[in-house]
Amino acid sequence: MTMNHDPARRSRQPDPRARSGLIGRRSPRTGTEPATARSAVRLRLLLSSIFLPLFAAAAALFGIWAAHSGPGDSPGRTPLITLAAICAGLALVAAVDLLVVARRRR
């Protein structure tokens, strides 16, 4: 049994210190993508600042409509509450995204 001490084989193995995170790269860089990722932070800021009040107002309106709907009204109370919950969830997502974008801009 001989040990394979081929230096060329050893150089093909990735250097563990060259990893870019806790786990490392999932795929090697091809050389065409930028070294640092760029995102459209201004666009995210604009969209979050537009949709946060829009979804918050829609959640409030659907909630008020559901509170004033009677037993025989169409649409019923359950679909209106569902729409209000969906709009409130989307408003929460927009608020969190607005906080993340504001933090990254600093």
N, CA and C atoms as an extended XYZ file, in Angstrom:
318
Properties=species:S:1:pos:R:3:atomname:S:1:resname:S:1:resid:I:1 pbc="F F F"
N         0.835       -1.174        0.000 N   MET     1
C         0.000        0.000        0.000 CA  MET     1
C         0.876        1.233        0.000 C   MET     1
N         0.775        1.976       -1.023 N   THR     2
C         1.577        3.191       -1.125 CA  THR     2
C         0.670        4.396       -0.970 C   THR     2
N         1.190        5.435       -0.377 N   MET     3
C         0.458        6.688       -0.186 CA  MET     3
C         0.657        7.546       -1.427 C   MET     3
N        -0.383        8.167       -1.893 N   ASN     4
C        -0.287        9.026       -3.065 CA  ASN     4
C         0.019       10.443       -2.591 C   ASN     4
N         1.234       10.892       -2.822 N   HIS     5
C         1.669       12.232       -2.420 CA  HIS     5
C         1.882       13.097       -3.642 C   HIS     5
N         0.945       13.070       -4.557 N   ASP     6
C         1.061       13.835       -5.792 CA  ASP     6
C         0.773       15.311       -5.487 C   ASP     6
N         1.750       16.224       -5.683 N   PRO     7
C         1.504       17.645       -5.386 CA  PRO     7
C         0.483       18.273       -6.318 C   PRO     7
N         0.356       17.801       -7.552 N   ALA     8
C        -0.629       18.370       -8.473 CA  ALA     8
C        -2.042       18.046       -8.004 C   ALA     8
N        -2.239       16.870       -7.458 N   ARG     9
C        -3.552       16.498       -6.951 CA  ARG     9
C        -3.922       17.322       -5.727 C   ARG     9
N        -2.979       17.600       -4.903 N   ARG    10
C        -3.212       18.385       -3.703 CA  ARG    10
C        -3.598       19.820       -4.057 C   ARG    10
N        -3.082       20.373       -5.146 N   SER    11
C        -3.385       21.760       -5.513 CA  SER    11
C        -4.779       21.895       -6.102 C   SER    11
N        -5.375       20.809       -6.568 N   ARG    12
C        -6.719       20.885       -7.125 CA  ARG    12
C        -7.793       20.913       -6.046 C   ARG    12
N        -7.476       20.511       -4.864 N   GLN    13
C        -8.448       20.523       -3.788 CA  GLN    13
C        -8.642       21.954       -3.294 C   GLN    13
N        -9.887       22.332       -2.994 N   PRO    14
C       -10.133       23.712       -2.557 CA  PRO    14
C        -9.487       23.981       -1.196 C   PRO    14
N        -9.020       25.190       -1.066 N   ASP    15
C        -8.421       25.623        0.188 CA  ASP    15
C        -9.539       25.899        1.180 C   ASP    15
N        -9.571       25.249        2.339 N   PRO    16
C       -10.675       25.484        3.284 CA  PRO    16
C       -10.714       26.908        3.814 C   PRO    16
N        -9.620       27.631        3.757 N   ARG    17
C        -9.626       29.020        4.224 CA  ARG    17
C       -10.239       29.953        3.200 C   ARG    17
N       -10.440       29.506        1.957 N   ALA    18
C       -10.978       30.353        0.896 CA  ALA    18
C       -12.495       30.334        0.848 C   ALA    18
N       -13.115       29.711        1.805 N   ARG    19
C       -14.574       29.648        1.815 CA  ARG    19
C       -15.155       31.011        2.153 C   ARG    19
N       -16.364       31.267        1.656 N   SER    20
C       -16.959       32.588        1.821 CA  SER    20
C       -18.087       32.604        2.837 C   SER    20
N       -18.101       31.736        3.760 N   GLY    21
C       -19.153       31.739        4.763 CA  GLY    21
C       -18.964       30.589        5.723 C   GLY    21
N       -19.956       30.374        6.515 N   LEU    22
C       -19.880       29.307        7.503 CA  LEU    22
C       -19.822       27.943        6.819 C   LEU    22
N       -20.610       27.778        5.783 N   ILE    23
C       -20.652       26.504        5.084 CA  ILE    23
C       -19.737       26.537        3.859 C   ILE    23
N       -19.589       27.669        3.246 N   GLY    24
C       -18.750       27.785        2.058 CA  GLY    24
C       -19.584       28.058        0.832 C   GLY    24
N       -18.936       28.117       -0.292 N   ARG    25
C       -19.638       28.381       -1.549 CA  ARG    25
C       -20.399       27.136       -1.974 C   ARG    25
N       -21.598       27.350       -2.507 N   ARG    26
C       -22.371       26.215       -3.010 CA  ARG    26
C       -21.886       25.824       -4.391 C   ARG    26
N       -21.481       26.787       -5.181 N   SER    27
C       -20.945       26.492       -6.505 CA  SER    27
C       -19.775       27.439       -6.755 C   SER    27
N       -18.809       26.997       -7.508 N   PRO    28
C       -17.655       27.864       -7.760 CA  PRO    28
C       -18.041       29.045       -8.635 C   PRO    28
N       -17.329       30.136       -8.471 N   ARG    29
C       -17.556       31.320       -9.300 CA  ARG    29
C       -17.135       31.028      -10.728 C   ARG    29
N       -17.922       31.493      -11.676 N   THR    30
C       -17.563       31.303      -13.080 CA  THR    30
C       -16.723       32.456      -13.595 C   THR    30
N       -16.705       33.543      -12.860 N   GLY    31
C       -15.920       34.694      -13.276 CA  GLY    31
C       -16.730       35.749      -13.987 C   GLY    31
N       -17.987       35.489      -14.306 N   THR    32
C       -18.797       36.470      -15.018 CA  THR    32
C       -19.656       37.304      -14.083 C   THR    32
N       -19.937       36.804      -12.880 N   GLU    33
C       -20.754       37.572      -11.955 CA  GLU    33
C       -19.869       38.511      -11.140 C   GLU    33
N       -20.454       39.598      -10.613 N   PRO    34
C       -19.642       40.517       -9.821 CA  PRO    34
C       -19.194       39.871       -8.512 C   PRO    34
N       -18.090       40.346       -7.994 N   ALA    35
C       -17.559       39.782       -6.751 CA  ALA    35
C       -18.476       40.097       -5.577 C   ALA    35
N       -19.104       41.251       -5.583 N   THR    36
C       -20.060       41.591       -4.534 CA  THR    36
C       -21.431       41.748       -5.170 C   THR    36
N       -22.433       41.200       -4.522 N   ALA    37
C       -23.784       41.262       -5.063 CA  ALA    37
C       -24.339       42.674       -4.930 C   ALA    37
N       -25.122       43.060       -5.906 N   ARG    38
C       -25.764       44.366       -5.879 CA  ARG    38
C       -27.262       44.144       -5.939 C   ARG    38
N       -27.994       44.890       -5.134 N   SER    39
C       -29.449       44.790       -5.178 CA  SER    39
C       -30.030       46.185       -5.396 C   SER    39
N       -31.256       46.198       -5.844 N   ALA    40
C       -31.939       47.456       -6.116 CA  ALA    40
C       -32.546       47.975       -4.813 C   ALA    40
N       -31.713       48.539       -3.959 N   VAL    41
C       -32.162       48.980       -2.644 CA  VAL    41
C       -33.131       50.150       -2.769 C   VAL    41
N       -32.867       51.056       -3.680 N   ARG    42
C       -33.773       52.209       -3.848 CA  ARG    42
C       -35.142       51.773       -4.331 C   ARG    42
N       -35.174       50.787       -5.228 N   LEU    43
C       -36.461       50.285       -5.715 CA  LEU    43
C       -37.218       49.583       -4.600 C   LEU    43
N       -36.523       48.789       -3.797 N   ARG    44
C       -37.158       48.137       -2.655 CA  ARG    44
C       -37.684       49.165       -1.668 C   ARG    44
N       -36.927       50.226       -1.449 N   LEU    45
C       -37.369       51.294       -0.554 CA  LEU    45
C       -38.624       51.964       -1.100 C   LEU    45
N       -38.648       52.239       -2.387 N   LEU    46
C       -39.802       52.870       -3.011 CA  LEU    46
C       -41.037       51.963       -2.935 C   LEU    46
N       -40.863       50.689       -3.290 N   LEU    47
C       -42.005       49.778       -3.281 CA  LEU    47
C       -42.530       49.542       -1.872 C   LEU    47
N       -41.644       49.399       -0.917 N   SER    48
C       -42.093       49.197        0.464 CA  SER    48
C       -42.805       50.423        1.005 C   SER    48
N       -42.297       51.602        0.676 N   SER    49
C       -42.937       52.818        1.179 CA  SER    49
C       -44.280       53.079        0.497 C   SER    49
N       -44.486       52.550       -0.698 N   ILE    50
C       -45.788       52.690       -1.359 CA  ILE    50
C       -46.776       51.655       -0.834 C   ILE    50
N       -46.335       50.401       -0.729 N   PHE    51
C       -47.271       49.331       -0.406 CA  PHE    51
C       -47.550       49.177        1.081 C   PHE    51
N       -46.706       49.672        1.947 N   LEU    52
C       -47.000       49.587        3.382 CA  LEU    52
C       -48.284       50.336        3.731 C   LEU    52
N       -48.435       51.618        3.385 N   PRO    53
C       -49.709       52.281        3.720 CA  PRO    53
C       -50.891       51.735        2.919 C   PRO    53
N       -50.631       51.267        1.701 N   LEU    54
C       -51.711       50.718        0.886 CA  LEU    54
C       -52.286       49.456        1.522 C   LEU    54
N       -51.423       48.523        1.909 N   PHE    55
C       -51.900       47.295        2.537 CA  PHE    55
C       -52.467       47.545        3.934 C   PHE    55
N       -51.908       48.489        4.666 N   ALA    56
C       -52.446       48.809        5.993 CA  ALA    56
C       -53.858       49.396        5.873 C   ALA    56
N       -54.046       50.284        4.891 N   ALA    57
C       -55.380       50.862        4.686 CA  ALA    57
C       -56.367       49.806        4.213 C   ALA    57
N       -55.931       48.906        3.339 N   ALA    58
C       -56.824       47.841        2.859 CA  ALA    58
C       -57.210       46.911        4.004 C   ALA    58
N       -56.256       46.595        4.884 N   ALA    59
C       -56.563       45.739        6.035 CA  ALA    59
C       -57.582       46.422        6.948 C   ALA    59
N       -57.412       47.714        7.170 N   ALA    60
C       -58.363       48.440        8.013 CA  ALA    60
C       -59.744       48.496        7.361 C   ALA    60
N       -59.798       48.762        6.073 N   LEU    61
C       -61.093       48.845        5.391 CA  LEU    61
C       -61.806       47.494        5.369 C   LEU    61
N       -61.071       46.418        5.074 N   PHE    62
C       -61.700       45.097        5.090 CA  PHE    62
C       -62.148       44.720        6.501 C   PHE    62
N       -61.382       45.122        7.506 N   GLY    63
C       -61.777       44.847        8.884 CA  GLY    63
C       -63.035       45.588        9.282 C   GLY    63
N       -63.129       46.848        8.903 N   ILE    64
C       -64.335       47.641        9.193 CA  ILE    64
C       -65.535       47.085        8.441 C   ILE    64
N       -65.326       46.706        7.172 N   TRP    65
C       -66.404       46.140        6.365 CA  TRP    65
C       -66.888       44.825        6.982 C   TRP    65
N       -65.935       44.003        7.458 N   ALA    66
C       -66.319       42.731        8.085 CA  ALA    66
C       -67.085       42.966        9.382 C   ALA    66
N       -66.719       44.003       10.125 N   ALA    67
C       -67.402       44.296       11.384 CA  ALA    67
C       -68.841       44.762       11.147 C   ALA    67
N       -69.084       45.431       10.025 N   HIS    68
C       -70.418       45.963        9.744 CA  HIS    68
C       -71.259       45.048        8.866 C   HIS    68
N       -70.736       43.909        8.471 N   SER    69
C       -71.509       43.017        7.602 CA  SER    69
C       -72.470       42.182        8.440 C   SER    69
N       -73.641       41.956        7.868 N   GLY    70
C       -74.671       41.187        8.557 CA  GLY    70
C       -74.594       39.715        8.194 C   GLY    70
N       -75.499       38.910        8.781 N   PRO    71
C       -75.453       37.477        8.526 CA  PRO    71
C       -75.805       37.090        7.092 C   PRO    71
N       -76.599       37.849        6.386 N   GLY    72
C       -76.991       37.479        5.028 CA  GLY    72
C       -76.289       38.286        3.949 C   GLY    72
N       -75.341       39.110        4.342 N   ASP    73
C       -74.664       39.960        3.367 CA  ASP    73
C       -73.712       39.150        2.487 C   ASP    73
N       -73.500       39.705        1.285 N   SER    74
C       -72.531       39.094        0.375 CA  SER    74
C       -71.517       40.165        0.002 C   SER    74
N       -70.264       40.003        0.157 N   PRO    75
C       -69.559       38.832        0.661 CA  PRO    75
C       -69.754       38.681        2.160 C   PRO    75
N       -69.590       37.466        2.602 N   GLY    76
C       -69.803       37.168        4.011 CA  GLY    76
C       -68.674       37.706        4.879 C   GLY    76
N       -68.837       37.499        6.165 N   ARG    77
C       -67.865       38.023        7.123 CA  ARG    77
C       -66.515       37.292        7.034 C   ARG    77
N       -66.547       35.988        6.826 N   THR    78
C       -65.317       35.187        6.795 CA  THR    78
C       -64.378       35.588        5.655 C   THR    78
N       -64.880       35.758        4.420 N   PRO    79
C       -63.954       36.190        3.363 CA  PRO    79
C       -63.365       37.578        3.608 C   PRO    79
N       -64.148       38.463        4.214 N   LEU    80
C       -63.634       39.800        4.504 CA  LEU    80
C       -62.553       39.760        5.583 C   LEU    80
N       -62.741       38.927        6.593 N   ILE    81
C       -61.718       38.783        7.626 CA  ILE    81
C       -60.457       38.163        7.032 C   ILE    81
N       -60.632       37.199        6.121 N   THR    82
C       -59.482       36.578        5.454 CA  THR    82
C       -58.709       37.608        4.636 C   THR    82
N       -59.427       38.439        3.895 N   LEU    83
C       -58.763       39.488        3.108 CA  LEU    83
C       -58.049       40.494        4.014 C   LEU    83
N       -58.678       40.833        5.133 N   ALA    84
C       -58.037       41.760        6.071 CA  ALA    84
C       -56.769       41.154        6.655 C   ALA    84
N       -56.791       39.862        6.963 N   ALA    85
C       -55.597       39.196        7.508 CA  ALA    85
C       -54.490       39.118        6.461 C   ALA    85
N       -54.843       38.832        5.222 N   ILE    86
C       -53.837       38.779        4.150 CA  ILE    86
C       -53.205       40.149        3.952 C   ILE    86
N       -54.029       41.189        3.912 N   CYS    87
C       -53.496       42.546        3.738 CA  CYS    87
C       -52.631       42.960        4.927 C   CYS    87
N       -53.029       42.579        6.133 N   ALA    88
C       -52.219       42.894        7.317 CA  ALA    88
C       -50.884       42.161        7.262 C   ALA    88
N       -50.888       40.917        6.798 N   GLY    89
C       -49.634       40.175        6.648 CA  GLY    89
C       -48.715       40.802        5.615 C   GLY    89
N       -49.282       41.230        4.495 N   LEU    90
C       -48.471       41.893        3.467 CA  LEU    90
C       -47.944       43.240        3.959 C   LEU    90
N       -48.739       43.941        4.759 N   ALA    91
C       -48.257       45.200        5.337 CA  ALA    91
C       -47.105       44.939        6.296 C   ALA    91
N       -47.187       43.846        7.035 N   LEU    92
C       -46.095       43.483        7.938 CA  LEU    92
C       -44.824       43.145        7.162 C   LEU    92
N       -44.966       42.419        6.068 N   VAL    93
C       -43.806       42.102        5.220 CA  VAL    93
C       -43.192       43.380        4.656 C   VAL    93
N       -44.028       44.304        4.203 N   ALA    94
C       -43.518       45.568        3.667 CA  ALA    94
C       -42.825       46.383        4.748 C   ALA    94
N       -43.347       46.356        5.970 N   ALA    95
C       -42.717       47.096        7.068 CA  ALA    95
C       -41.359       46.504        7.431 C   ALA    95
N       -41.274       45.183        7.471 N   VAL    96
C       -39.988       44.541        7.770 CA  VAL    96
C       -38.984       44.836        6.666 C   VAL    96
N       -39.438       44.771        5.402 N   ASP    97
C       -38.536       45.076        4.292 CA  ASP    97
C       -38.079       46.526        4.347 C   ASP    97
N       -38.962       47.427        4.735 N   LEU    98
C       -38.588       48.834        4.865 CA  LEU    98
C       -37.531       49.021        5.948 C   LEU    98
N       -37.672       48.293        7.060 N   LEU    99
C       -36.661       48.369        8.111 CA  LEU    99
C       -35.317       47.801        7.656 C   LEU    99
N       -35.351       46.689        6.930 N   VAL   100
C       -34.110       46.079        6.442 CA  VAL   100
C       -33.410       47.001        5.454 C   VAL   100
N       -34.173       47.581        4.544 N   VAL   101
C       -33.583       48.479        3.546 CA  VAL   101
C       -33.013       49.736        4.224 C   VAL   101
N       -33.742       50.287        5.194 N   ALA   102
C       -33.245       51.471        5.890 CA  ALA   102
C       -31.957       51.156        6.654 C   ALA   102
N       -31.897       49.975        7.220 N   ARG   103
C       -30.675       49.575        7.953 CA  ARG   103
C       -29.500       49.398        6.997 C   ARG   103
N       -29.751       48.810        5.840 N   ARG   104
C       -28.664       48.601        4.864 CA  ARG   104
C       -28.175       49.902        4.253 C   ARG   104
N       -29.065       50.875        4.138 N   ARG   105
C       -28.643       52.162        3.560 CA  ARG   105
C       -27.728       52.919        4.508 C   ARG   105
N       -27.851       52.671        5.804 N   ARG   106
C       -26.979       53.342        6.779 CA  ARG   106
C       -25.628       52.762        6.678 C   ARG   106
